[in-house]
Amino acid sequence: MPVGACSGALVEGDRRFDIPAHLFGLLGFHVGVWAVQLAPLSAGLGLHPAALGAALTVAAVGGLVTLFAGGTLADRVGRRPVLVTGFAGTGAAFVLMALAWRFATLIPAVLLYGLSVSFVDLGGNTVGSAYEQAYQVTAMTGLHAWFSGGALAGAIGSAAALRAGVGYRGVYLGLAAVMAAGLVTALLAAIPAPPGGSTGGSEGGSPGRGRRARPARAQVWRIPAVLFAIALISVTFFGDGALESFLSSYLQRTLAGGVLLSGIGIGSYHFASLLGRLTATAALRRFGERRVVTAAGLLAATGLLTAVMAPDAAGAIGGLLLVGFAIAPVVPTTLSLAGRSAPGRSGQAVATTTAAGYGSFILSPLTIGLIAQATSLRLALGLLVLTSLAIAGLATRWPASAPPLTRTAARTTRGAAVHHEVANRELA
């Protein structure tokens, strides 16, 4: 390939990064809004913690169902159909949430949300994994930094809207419009696809050949590194699900922090996650995945202990800052491990790993809600200290797998990877 063409391909690679970054930013924005909205939604519909936990469990079950098929779908027909379906369904779900007036009418809305948002989640992560493989660069921690930045903006923006009197129903309608913007991106953007024609027939290969050559899904989770990723993601998502579901109620109701302080607290958590992910690449390169993730679990346990023992919302927010910063690299690093450990089947590997996480989401809101109903929300959230310690314990067993991607390695291999990608240009 001529030098000029290779340089142009490198520019194309940088431009391609903008697409998954935009997707992760939108996904994070919705998560920030979602977390702040749960307390006013619960109050507006008169839901007690167990009922809220049950509703969130319905959403998680829906997400688990679509994830089982989503990875194979992404590998066979491409990332674009997965993202289009996800953004369209998630936007429709938020419209239904805005119209819900009691628990029974909320259930169909959260079910559609769970079925759809898992496609957005899966689509974004498989696009990020495809970018890493195509350009041989570390990208997942950076993309998840965009997620954290979007979540920060969503949390603060929605809290300000509620404070201004917009109401949670109006915020849900606004969030539906944001999902419509994601739908436009998914329809029109040039979405990175993994090298080697692993996405199947609709992206340049023969559908029949793709199906015959592709190993069965069961073989993906048998890969030791993928199995390890499943275990670590399951523990991590249990804690994430509990915080996402009950942090707003904890700050507003248990600690009497008010709507605005609750939004600031959730936004601060995501801001700390943003900082953690911005610094994670350098830390991973210097200390390695095992040490970084082990330290993350220990620091997160310290932060959670501080948050649940705090006498007021301000003190709890201090602990949450440490939790957000510490836990930030765990999920992207683990998903990167899963994706690169299954070449040609990264979509299935990421989907299987994420599906395990959604299994924890099924247990997390219901478990924490029931414990909170029987005791207190403070005590229930205190159990997350144990899950953080479990992250640290698992990380000490981090497996040897495909060589981790680093910026140094990228400089020596990126030209060949870009040459391959340009010669086999596939748009999802």
C-alpha positions as CSV (number, residue, x, y, z in Angstrom):
1,M,0.0,0.0,0.0
2,P,1.4,3.5,-0.8
3,V,2.5,5.6,2.1
4,G,-0.1,8.2,1.4
5,A,-2.9,5.7,1.3
6,C,-1.7,4.2,4.6
7,S,-1.7,7.7,6.1
8,G,-5.2,8.3,4.8
9,A,-6.2,5.0,6.4
10,L,-4.9,6.1,9.7
11,V,-6.9,9.3,9.5
12,E,-9.9,7.1,8.6
13,G,-9.2,5.0,11.7
14,D,-9.3,8.1,13.9
15,R,-12.5,9.3,12.2
16,R,-14.0,5.8,12.7
17,F,-13.4,6.2,16.5
18,D,-15.9,9.1,16.5
19,I,-18.7,6.7,15.7
20,P,-18.4,4.3,18.7
21,A,-17.5,7.3,20.9
22,H,-20.8,8.9,19.9
23,L,-22.7,5.7,20.6
24,F,-21.1,5.3,24.0
25,G,-21.8,8.9,24.9
26,L,-25.5,8.5,24.1
27,L,-25.7,5.2,26.0
28,G,-24.1,6.9,29.0
29,F,-26.4,9.9,28.8
30,H,-29.4,7.7,29.0
31,V,-28.0,5.9,32.0
32,G,-27.4,9.1,33.9
33,V,-30.9,10.3,33.3
34,W,-32.3,6.8,34.1
35,A,-30.6,6.8,37.5
36,V,-31.9,10.2,38.6
37,Q,-35.4,9.4,37.3
38,L,-36.0,6.3,39.3
39,A,-36.7,8.1,42.6
40,P,-39.3,10.6,41.1
41,L,-40.8,7.8,39.1
42,S,-41.1,5.6,42.2
43,A,-42.6,8.5,44.2
44,G,-45.0,9.4,41.3
45,L,-46.4,5.9,41.0
46,G,-46.2,5.1,44.7
47,L,-43.8,2.3,44.4
48,H,-42.0,0.8,47.5
49,P,-38.5,-0.5,47.2
50,A,-39.6,-4.1,46.5
51,A,-42.0,-3.1,43.8
52,L,-39.3,-0.9,42.1
53,G,-36.8,-3.8,42.4
54,A,-39.4,-6.1,40.7
55,A,-40.0,-3.6,37.9
56,L,-36.2,-3.3,37.3
57,T,-35.9,-7.1,37.4
58,V,-38.5,-7.3,34.5
59,A,-36.3,-5.0,32.5
60,A,-33.2,-7.1,33.2
61,V,-35.0,-10.3,32.2
62,G,-35.9,-8.6,28.9
63,G,-32.3,-7.6,28.4
64,L,-31.1,-11.1,29.1
65,V,-33.4,-12.6,26.5
66,T,-32.2,-10.3,23.7
67,L,-28.5,-10.7,24.6
68,F,-28.7,-14.5,24.1
69,A,-29.5,-13.9,20.4
70,G,-27.9,-10.5,20.0
71,G,-24.2,-11.7,19.8
72,T,-24.9,-14.2,17.1
73,L,-27.1,-11.6,15.2
74,A,-24.3,-9.0,15.4
75,D,-21.7,-11.5,14.0
76,R,-24.0,-12.7,11.3
77,V,-25.8,-9.6,9.9
78,G,-23.7,-6.8,11.4
79,R,-23.8,-4.3,14.2
80,R,-26.1,-1.8,12.4
81,P,-29.4,-3.8,12.6
82,V,-28.7,-4.5,16.3
83,L,-28.2,-0.7,17.0
84,V,-31.2,0.4,14.9
85,T,-33.5,-2.0,16.7
86,G,-32.1,-1.0,20.1
87,F,-32.4,2.7,19.7
88,A,-35.9,2.6,18.1
89,G,-37.2,0.3,20.9
90,T,-35.6,2.2,23.7
91,G,-37.0,5.5,22.5
92,A,-40.5,3.9,22.3
93,A,-40.1,2.5,25.8
94,F,-39.4,6.0,27.3
95,V,-42.5,7.3,25.7
96,L,-44.5,4.5,27.4
97,M,-42.8,5.3,30.7
98,A,-43.9,8.9,30.4
99,L,-47.5,7.7,29.9
100,A,-47.5,5.1,32.7
101,W,-49.8,5.9,35.7
102,R,-49.5,2.8,37.9
103,F,-47.4,-0.3,38.4
104,A,-49.3,-2.4,35.9
105,T,-48.8,0.0,33.1
106,L,-45.2,0.5,33.9
107,I,-44.3,-3.2,33.4
108,P,-44.8,-3.3,29.6
109,A,-42.7,-0.1,29.3
110,V,-39.7,-1.5,31.4
111,L,-40.0,-4.8,29.6
112,L,-39.6,-3.1,26.2
113,Y,-36.8,-1.0,27.6
114,G,-34.9,-4.1,28.8
115,L,-35.4,-5.9,25.5
116,S,-34.2,-2.9,23.5
117,V,-31.5,-1.2,25.5
118,S,-29.5,-4.4,25.7
119,F,-29.2,-4.2,21.9
120,V,-27.8,-0.7,22.3
121,D,-25.4,-1.9,25.0
122,L,-24.3,-4.9,23.0
123,G,-24.0,-3.0,19.7
124,G,-21.8,-0.3,21.3
125,N,-19.5,-2.8,23.0
126,T,-19.2,-5.0,19.9
127,V,-18.4,-2.0,17.7
128,G,-15.7,-1.0,20.3
129,S,-14.3,-4.5,20.2
130,A,-14.3,-4.5,16.4
131,Y,-12.4,-1.2,16.4
132,E,-9.8,-2.6,18.7
133,Q,-9.2,-5.6,16.5
134,A,-9.2,-3.7,13.3
135,Y,-6.7,-1.0,14.4
136,Q,-4.8,-3.0,17.1
137,V,-5.3,-0.2,19.7
138,T,-6.6,0.0,23.2
139,A,-10.1,1.6,22.8
140,M,-12.6,0.1,25.3
141,T,-11.4,2.2,28.3
142,G,-11.5,5.4,26.2
143,L,-14.9,4.5,24.9
144,H,-16.2,3.9,28.3
145,A,-14.9,7.3,29.3
146,W,-17.3,8.7,26.7
147,F,-20.0,6.6,28.4
148,S,-19.1,8.2,31.8
149,G,-19.0,11.7,30.4
150,G,-22.5,11.1,28.9
151,A,-23.8,9.8,32.1
152,L,-22.4,12.8,34.0
153,A,-24.2,15.1,31.6
154,G,-27.4,13.1,31.8
155,A,-27.5,13.0,35.6
156,I,-26.9,16.7,36.0
157,G,-29.1,17.8,33.1
158,S,-32.1,15.7,34.3
159,A,-31.7,16.8,37.9
160,A,-31.7,20.4,36.7
161,A,-34.8,19.8,34.6
162,L,-36.6,18.2,37.6
163,R,-35.5,21.1,39.8
164,A,-36.9,23.5,37.2
165,G,-40.3,21.8,37.4
166,V,-40.2,19.9,34.1
167,G,-41.4,16.7,35.8
168,Y,-40.2,13.2,35.3
169,R,-42.7,12.5,32.5
170,G,-41.3,15.4,30.5
171,V,-37.8,14.2,31.1
172,Y,-38.7,10.8,29.7
173,L,-40.1,12.3,26.6
174,G,-36.9,14.3,26.1
175,L,-34.8,11.1,26.6
176,A,-36.9,9.5,23.8
177,A,-35.8,12.3,21.5
178,V,-32.1,11.6,22.4
179,M,-32.6,8.0,21.5
180,A,-34.0,9.2,18.2
181,A,-30.7,10.9,17.6
182,G,-28.9,7.7,18.2
183,L,-31.2,6.0,15.7
184,V,-30.2,8.5,13.1
185,T,-26.5,7.8,13.9
186,A,-27.0,4.0,13.6
187,L,-28.8,4.4,10.3
188,L,-26.3,6.7,8.6
189,A,-22.9,6.3,10.1
190,A,-20.0,4.2,8.9
191,I,-19.8,1.6,11.7
192,P,-16.5,-0.2,12.2
193,A,-16.7,-4.0,11.6
194,P,-14.1,-6.6,12.7
195,P,-11.4,-7.6,10.3
196,G,-11.5,-11.0,8.5
197,G,-15.1,-11.1,7.5
198,S,-16.4,-12.4,10.8
199,T,-19.6,-10.6,10.6
200,G,-21.2,-12.8,8.2
201,G,-22.9,-12.6,4.8
202,S,-24.5,-9.2,4.9
203,E,-21.1,-7.5,5.3
204,G,-19.4,-9.0,2.3
205,G,-19.2,-12.7,2.9
206,S,-21.5,-15.6,1.9
207,P,-24.2,-16.2,4.4
208,G,-24.0,-19.9,3.9
209,R,-20.3,-20.0,4.3
210,G,-20.4,-17.8,7.4
211,R,-22.9,-20.1,9.1
212,R,-21.0,-23.3,8.3
213,A,-17.6,-21.9,9.4
214,R,-18.8,-20.4,12.6
215,P,-18.4,-22.5,15.7
216,A,-21.3,-23.1,18.0
217,R,-22.1,-20.6,20.8
218,A,-21.4,-23.2,23.5
219,Q,-17.7,-23.2,22.5
220,V,-17.4,-19.5,23.2
221,W,-18.0,-19.7,26.9
222,R,-15.7,-22.7,27.2
223,I,-12.7,-20.5,26.4
224,P,-11.0,-20.0,29.8
225,A,-10.5,-16.3,29.4
226,V,-14.2,-15.8,28.4
227,L,-15.3,-17.9,31.3
228,F,-13.2,-15.8,33.7
229,A,-14.7,-12.6,32.1
230,I,-18.2,-14.0,32.7
231,A,-17.5,-14.5,36.4
232,L,-15.9,-11.1,36.9
233,I,-18.7,-9.2,35.0
234,S,-21.4,-11.0,36.9
235,V,-20.0,-9.8,40.3
236,T,-19.3,-6.3,38.9
237,F,-22.8,-5.9,37.4
238,F,-24.5,-7.0,40.6
239,G,-22.9,-3.9,42.3
240,D,-23.5,-1.6,39.3
241,G,-27.2,-2.7,39.1
242,A,-27.8,-2.0,42.8
243,L,-26.2,1.4,42.7
244,E,-28.0,2.4,39.5
245,S,-31.3,1.2,40.9
246,F,-31.2,2.6,44.5
247,L,-28.6,5.3,44.7
248,S,-31.1,8.0,43.9
249,S,-33.5,6.8,46.6
250,Y,-30.6,6.4,49.1
251,L,-29.4,10.0,48.6
252,Q,-32.9,11.5,48.4
253,R,-34.9,9.5,50.9
254,T,-32.5,7.8,53.3
255,L,-30.1,10.7,53.6
256,A,-32.7,13.5,52.8
257,G,-30.4,15.0,50.2
258,G,-33.1,16.4,47.9
259,V,-33.4,16.1,44.1
260,L,-30.6,18.5,43.2
261,L,-28.1,17.0,45.6
262,S,-29.0,13.6,44.4
263,G,-28.4,14.6,40.9
264,I,-25.0,16.1,41.9
265,G,-24.1,12.9,43.7
266,I,-25.0,10.6,40.8
267,G,-23.2,13.1,38.4
268,S,-20.2,13.1,40.7
269,Y,-20.1,9.3,40.6
270,H,-20.0,9.3,36.8
271,F,-17.5,12.2,36.7
272,A,-15.2,10.1,38.9
273,S,-15.7,7.2,36.5
274,L,-14.8,9.5,33.6
275,L,-11.5,10.4,35.4
276,G,-10.9,6.8,36.2
277,R,-11.3,5.7,32.6
278,L,-9.3,8.6,31.2
279,T,-6.3,7.5,33.4
280,A,-6.9,3.7,33.0
281,T,-5.1,3.2,29.8
282,A,-1.8,4.5,31.2
283,A,-2.3,2.6,34.4
284,L,-3.0,-0.7,32.5
285,R,0.0,-0.2,30.3
286,R,2.3,0.4,33.3
287,F,0.9,-2.0,36.0
288,G,-1.0,-4.6,33.9
289,E,-4.6,-5.7,34.0
290,R,-4.3,-7.9,37.1
291,R,-2.9,-5.3,39.4
292,V,-5.2,-2.5,38.2
293,V,-8.4,-4.5,38.6
294,T,-7.3,-5.9,42.0
295,A,-6.6,-2.4,43.3
296,A,-10.0,-1.3,41.8
297,G,-11.9,-3.8,43.8
298,L,-10.1,-2.9,47.1
299,L,-10.6,0.9,46.6
300,A,-14.2,0.4,45.6
301,A,-14.9,-1.5,48.8
302,T,-13.3,1.4,50.8
303,G,-15.5,3.9,49.0
304,L,-18.7,1.9,49.5
305,L,-18.0,1.5,53.2
306,T,-17.6,5.3,53.5
307,A,-20.8,5.9,51.6
308,V,-23.0,3.6,53.6
309,M,-21.6,4.8,56.9
310,A,-21.9,8.5,56.1
311,P,-24.4,10.5,58.2
312,D,-25.5,12.7,55.3
313,A,-25.6,12.9,51.6
314,A,-22.4,15.0,51.3
315,G,-20.4,12.4,53.1
316,A,-21.9,9.6,51.0
317,I,-21.0,11.5,47.8
318,G,-17.4,11.6,49.0
319,G,-17.4,7.8,49.2
320,L,-19.1,7.5,45.8
321,L,-16.4,9.6,44.2
322,L,-13.8,6.9,45.2
323,V,-16.1,4.1,44.1
324,G,-16.7,5.7,40.7
325,F,-13.0,6.3,40.1
326,A,-11.9,2.9,41.3
327,I,-14.4,0.7,39.5
328,A,-14.1,2.5,36.2
329,P,-11.7,0.2,34.4
330,V,-13.2,-3.1,35.4
331,V,-16.0,-3.5,32.9
332,P,-14.2,-2.2,29.8
333,T,-11.0,-4.1,30.6
334,T,-13.0,-7.3,31.1
335,L,-15.1,-6.9,28.0
336,S,-11.9,-6.3,26.0
337,L,-10.4,-9.5,27.4
338,A,-13.5,-11.4,26.3
339,G,-13.6,-9.9,22.8
340,R,-9.9,-10.5,22.0
341,S,-9.9,-14.0,23.4
342,A,-12.4,-15.2,20.8
343,P,-11.1,-14.0,17.3
344,G,-13.9,-14.1,14.7
345,R,-16.5,-14.5,17.4
346,S,-16.0,-11.3,19.4
347,G,-19.7,-10.5,19.1
348,Q,-20.7,-13.8,20.7
349,A,-18.0,-13.5,23.4
350,V,-19.0,-10.0,24.4
351,A,-22.7,-10.9,24.3
352,T,-22.2,-14.0,26.4
353,T,-20.2,-12.1,28.9
354,T,-22.7,-9.2,29.0
355,A,-25.6,-11.6,29.3
356,A,-24.0,-13.0,32.4
357,G,-23.9,-9.5,33.7
358,Y,-27.6,-9.0,33.0
359,G,-28.2,-12.2,35.0
360,S,-26.8,-10.3,37.9
361,F,-29.0,-7.4,37.1
362,I,-31.9,-9.8,37.5
363,L,-30.8,-10.7,41.0
364,S,-29.5,-7.3,42.1
365,P,-32.5,-5.0,42.2
366,L,-34.8,-7.7,43.5
367,T,-32.3,-8.9,46.2
368,I,-31.3,-5.4,47.3
369,G,-35.0,-4.3,47.3
370,L,-36.1,-7.2,49.4
371,I,-33.3,-6.8,51.9
372,A,-34.0,-3.0,52.1
373,Q,-37.7,-3.8,52.7
374,A,-36.9,-6.2,55.5
375,T,-34.1,-4.0,57.1
376,S,-32.9,-0.7,55.6
377,L,-31.6,0.5,52.3
378,R,-28.4,1.5,54.0
379,L,-27.7,-2.0,55.2
380,A,-28.7,-3.5,51.9
381,L,-26.3,-1.3,50.0
382,G,-23.6,-2.2,52.5
383,L,-23.6,-5.7,51.1
384,L,-21.9,-4.2,48.0
385,V,-18.7,-4.0,50.0
386,L,-18.5,-7.7,49.7
387,T,-19.0,-7.7,45.9
388,S,-16.1,-5.2,45.6
389,L,-13.9,-7.5,47.6
390,A,-14.9,-10.3,45.4
391,I,-13.8,-8.3,42.3
392,A,-10.4,-7.9,43.9
393,G,-10.2,-11.6,44.8
394,L,-11.1,-12.7,41.2
395,A,-8.7,-10.2,39.7
396,T,-5.7,-12.0,41.4
397,R,-6.6,-14.9,39.0
398,W,-6.5,-12.8,35.8
399,P,-5.8,-15.2,33.0
400,A,-3.0,-15.1,30.4
401,S,-4.7,-14.6,27.0
402,A,-4.0,-12.8,23.8
403,P,-1.4,-10.1,24.3
404,P,-3.1,-7.0,25.7
405,L,-3.4,-4.1,23.4
406,T,-1.1,-1.1,24.2
407,R,-0.3,2.1,22.4
408,T,3.3,0.9,22.0
409,A,2.2,-2.3,20.3
410,A,-0.3,-0.3,18.2
411,R,2.6,1.7,16.6
412,T,4.3,-1.4,15.3
413,T,1.2,-3.3,14.1
414,R,-1.3,-0.6,13.2
415,G,-0.1,-0.1,9.7
416,A,-0.7,-3.7,8.8
417,A,-4.1,-3.7,10.5
418,V,-5.2,-0.6,8.7
419,H,-4.0,-2.0,5.4
420,H,-6.2,-5.1,6.0
421,E,-9.1,-3.0,7.1
422,V,-9.0,-0.7,4.1
423,A,-8.6,-3.6,1.6
424,N,-11.6,-5.3,3.2
425,R,-13.8,-2.3,3.9
426,E,-16.9,-3.5,5.5
427,L,-19.6,-1.2,6.8
428,A,-21.9,-2.8,9.4
